[in-house]
Amino acid sequence: MGLRLNDRYQLNTMLARGGMGEVWDAHDERMDRPVVVKLLRLPDARAKSDRNDRTEPERRFLDEVRATAALKHDHVIIVHDSGEHVLHGHRMLFLVLERADEGDLAKAFAEPGRLPWYDVASWARQVAEALAAAHEAGIVHRDVKPANVLRTGSGVAKLADFGIAKLLDDLARAGRSVPGVPIGTPSYMSPEQARGEEDVDHRSDLYSLGCLLYEGLSGRLPFRGAPLEVLRQHKEEQPPSLAALVPDLPPMVADLVMSLLARQPGHRPQSAAEVALVLGTAIAAGTAPRRNPGRVERPGRAAPRPDTGPGPNPGPVPTRGPGPGSPPVHPAGPARVPLMLTAGPARARLMLTAGPARVRPMLTAAPSPDAEPRSCVGRPGGPRTVQ
């Protein structure tokens, strides 16, 4: 029969195992549905008979799980159940989640060839909408990365694992795990996380979303190397220009990504809703996504392209124009979201200006070519992590 959890969940196949937990493909016998169960092994293996005896990090984690479950957002993974269970003599916190059949974005990013930019932008827009809802509720994710963005059979992107990075960080600060590299995934950590700051806010999630976008659009991470070296680069360096790596990428998207990767939180976009709006505008003004898009070539890899077949690497892929087999190109105009471009000698940065009927993006010149990329204009501040 295998393992049973809480006299309800049949654990069938272990999908992954880490230092502090396991992920299982499971079946909810009461509701007769497939689910995913995440087990987090706590450092204290003793079973506690009194729920009031939980540590403060554990209580905060379960509170945040309940707050996330209450979001009921289309792009947040559904949390069916949570609690505590003793398995093989070890005390575990468990989460029961909906199952997404198409895997995560890490799997999509690992496939050969470069993904169409509008697919990556569409996934990131959905993640930004999920973050906007979470931030409005006072929840900071702290571990936005491709492996935590799941795709359903209908192609919808859903953000998962709210609260887990915060729990592990709290346990480490309480001396209940081995100290070392800050808790999180180094390749996607914000500079403030890399510095070990405790009270990071929602703009840390936006930096991590910028890392996800950079990787999906260019085929490489913003910074590469050993974990400690990557953390140093997050704190001290700017990544290579995305526009130079992907010449056919719409400037609006390239500039947005680089502004998300600003080292100073105040120089980034100030809200996830703002990021979602810019990405949605770029998709509407450029190439519309197809239901089952083909992949195009990623620089440095030899991969067949739909219009040429197998062959050597021809270099950067030009923007496709309209034609048989190509997705439609929508020009900007009064019938759609208007675009305004102001030319200047310096690199462009994104600004949003509110009009009487709608919000429209405007590109203006930054004051200096050496200046750090600044953000889309927005009000400073915003929700912070609930303590």
N, C-alpha and C positions, 0 to 999 in steps of 0.2 A: 504493500500500500504506500510505502514511502513516508515522508515526514508530513505531519499535520500541524497547523498553526491555529491556536485559539479555537480548536474544535470546529473549524469552519473552512480553512484554506488548505487545500491539498498542494504541497510543494512537489512539483514534477521534475523539472530540469534546472540545474544551476546554470545561469547565464554568465555570471561574472563573480569574481571574488577579489576583495582587496584586503588591506591591512586591518580594517575595522568593520568589514561587513560583507554581505553577499546579496546577489540579485537572483531571484528565482522566477521561472515561468510557473504559474500556479493556476488553480481552479477554485473559484468561489462556489462551494457546494450549495450554500443557501440560496444564492441568486442564479446559479447555473450559468456562470460566465467566465471567460478567461481573464486573468489579471496578471499583474507583475507585483511581486512582493520584494521589498527591500528590507534587509535586516541589518541593523547597526549594532555591532557588539560594543557594549560599554566596558570601560576599563575595570570597573568593579564587578567581578563575576558573581558576587553573592546575590541571591534572590532576595528581594525586599518585600516583606509582607504588607507594608504600609505604603500606599501610594504617596502619602505626604512626605515620605522619606526620600523622594527623588531629589537629585541635586538641582541647583538653580539652572544650570545649562540645559538639563533635561526638561525641566518645566517650561523654559522659554522655547525650546525646540517644539514641544508638543503644542504650545500656544500658537506658534507661528504656523505649524502645519494646519491647525484648525482655521487660522485666519486665511491661509492660502486656499483651503478647501471652500471657504465661504465666498471667494472671488467669483466662481462660476463663470469663468471667461473662456471664450472659444479657443484661445491660444495658450491656455494653462492646462497642463495635464490634470485629469480628474483624480482627486484623492478619495478613494472609497472608504478607507478605514485607517486607523493608526492606534498604537498602544504599546504595551510592554508584554513580553513573553519570555519564559525561561526555556531555552533549547540546549540540550546536551550540557546542562548545568551552568550555562552562560546566560546572563541577563541581556536581553535584546530589546531595542526599540524597533518596531516594525511599521512600515508604510505599505498600504495596498493601493496600487495605482491602476488606472486603465492601461490596456495594452495597445501600443501603436505598432501596426503590422509592417511598416516600411522601414523600420530602423531609424537611426539618428543621422544628423548632418555630418558627423565624423565619417560615417560610412560613405555618404554621398561625396564628400570632399576627397576621399581616398581613391575614388575611381579614376581610371585614366582619362586624360583630356580635360580641357577647361570648361567648366560649367557656363552656360549663357548668363551674362551679367544680370538679366532681368529675373531669372530664377533665384539667384542668390539674394538680390534686392527684395524680391517678394517674400522669401523666408525671413529675412532680417526685419522687414516691415511688420510681419506677424509677431515676431519676438518682441519688437519695440512696443507693439500694442499690448502684449502681455505684461511687459515691464511697466508700462504707463499705469495699468490697472493696479499692479502690485505696489508701485511707488505711491500711488494715491492712497492706498490702504496702509502706508507706513512700512512696507516690507521691502528690504533690500536683498537681492538674490545672493550676491557675493561669488558666484561660480558660473557665470554665463560662458558657455563654451559649446562647440558643435555636439559633443557627446551628450549634452543635456537638452538638446533640441530634437524632439522626436517627430516623425512624420506618420500620419495616418494613411490608410489606403486611398483616401480621397485627396491626398496631397496637402492636407492642412498641417502646419507646423505648430508644435505645442512645447512649451517650456516646462521642464521638470526640475526636481531636486531643490525646491525652495527650502531654505533653513538648514540643510545638511552641512554646508561649509561653515556656517555660523556656529553650529553645535560643536564641530570638531575644533574650531578656533577657541571657543569658550573652554572646552575641556583642556586644550593645550595651555591656555593661560592660567587655568586652575591647577596646573601641574599634574594633570591626570593622563597625559600622554607624553611621549618623548619629544623634547623641544628640538627645533632645527629650522628648516626652511618654513616660512609662513604657510599656514594652511590654505590650500587652494591649488590651482593648476598654473604653474609659472608662466606658460606661454600666453595665458589670457588674463593675468593679474594686472590690476591697475598699479601705477607707481605708488599710490598711497598704501595699497595692500602690500606691495613689495617692501615698503619701508616698515611694515609691521604696525601701522596705525590701527588702533582699535575701533575708532568711531568713524568708519567710512560711510559715505552717504550714497544716494541713488546715482550720482555721477560716476561712481566706480563701475557700476553695471554698464553704463554707456561706453566707457573705455573698453571693457571686455567685449561688448557688442561690436565695437570698431575692430578689435582683433579678429573676431569671427568673420566680419565682412571682408577684411583685408585678405585673410586666408582663402575664403571662398572665391573671391574675385581674381586673385593673382596666382593661386596655387602654391603659395609659400606663406609662412608665418612672418609677422612683422619683425621678430627677433629670433635668432637661432643660436644654439649652443647648449652647454651644460646648464642645469637649472639655476645655479647661483649666478652664472654669467648672464642668463636671460633676465633674471631679476635686476641685475645691475643695469642692463640696457634699458629696461622699462623706466628706471629711475633717472637715467642720465642722457639717453639718446633719443633721436627721432628715427623712425623707420625709413627705408628708401621710399622715394616718391611713388605712390600708386599709379599716377598718371604716366610715369615713365615705364613702369612695368607692364601696364595694360593700356597702350595708346588709344585703343578703340573704345575705352570706357567713357561714358558721358561725363563731362567735367563736373556736373552737379554732384554725381555720385562719388567721384574721386575726391573732391574737396570736402564732402561730408565725412568720408571715412578718415581723412587726415585730421579733420577738426576733432573727431571723436578720440583720436589718439594723442591729443595734446597732453603734455605732462601735467599741466596745472588744471585742476577741475574747473576753475572759473573760465578757462579758455575753450571748454567743450560746449556742445549744445547743453542747455540747462534742463531739458525734459525729454523723456522717451517719446512723448506724444509729438514733439517737434521733429524728432528723427523719423518717426513713422510718416509724418506729413511730407517731408522732403523726399523720402524713398517712394511714396505713392505718387507724388508729382513727377518724379523722374521716370517711373514706369509708364505713366499715362502719356508723357510727352515724348517718349522714345519708342522702343520696341515692345509691344505687348507680349506677355508670356504665352506660350503654347501649352496645351494640356500634357503632351508627351514630347518635350523638347529633346533634340539631339544634343550631343556635346560637341564643343569646338575645341581646337587644339590649345593646350597649355604650353606656354613658352618653355622650351627646353625638353619637350617630350615629342616623340614621333607618334602621332595618332591619326587614324583616318578621319577625314572630315566628310560630312554628308554630301558636299558638292564636288569633292575631288577624288574620294577614295583613298586607299593607302598610298603613302608616299613619304618623302623626307620632310622634315620640319621646314615649312615655308616662312616661319617668322610670325610676328603678331598677326592676329586675325582681324581683317578690316570689318567695319560695321556693315552689316547686311542691308541692302536696299530692298525695296519691294520687288516681288517676283514670285514665280512658282515655287512653292515649298518654303518661302520665307514668311515669317510673321509680319503682320501689317505694321507700317510706320505711321504714327499719328502726329501730324504737325501741330505745334502749339498755336493756338488762336483763340479768338473770343468765345468760341463754342466750348473750348476745354479750359483747363487751368492755364492762365496766361503766364508767360515767362518773360523776364526782362534781363538783359545783359548789358553791363556797363564796362567798356573796355578800359584797360589801364596797363601800365608797364609792369605792375606787380602781379603775383599769382592771385587768383580770385578766391574770395571767401563767400560763404552763404549767409544771406540775411533773409528774414521773413518780415514782410510788411502786411498789415491788416488793411484790407479794403472794405468798402461798405457792404459788399455782398459775399466776399469769400476771402480766404487767406491765400496770398500768392508768393512764390519765392522770387527773390531778386538777387542776382549775382553782382557784386561790386568789387573793386580792386582793393586789396589789402594795402596798408600803408608802406610796407617794406618787404622786399623779396626774402630778407633774412628773418623776418618775424616769425614767431611760432604760430602755427595755424590756430585761428580763433574760432569761436563757436558760431552756430546759428544764434541769432539774437533771441533772448528769452529772459524771463525774470529769474534772478538768482534765488537760491534757496530751494526749498522743496522738502518732501518727506524724508525723514532719516530713519535709520534702523531702530526698531522698537526694542528698548532694553528691558 
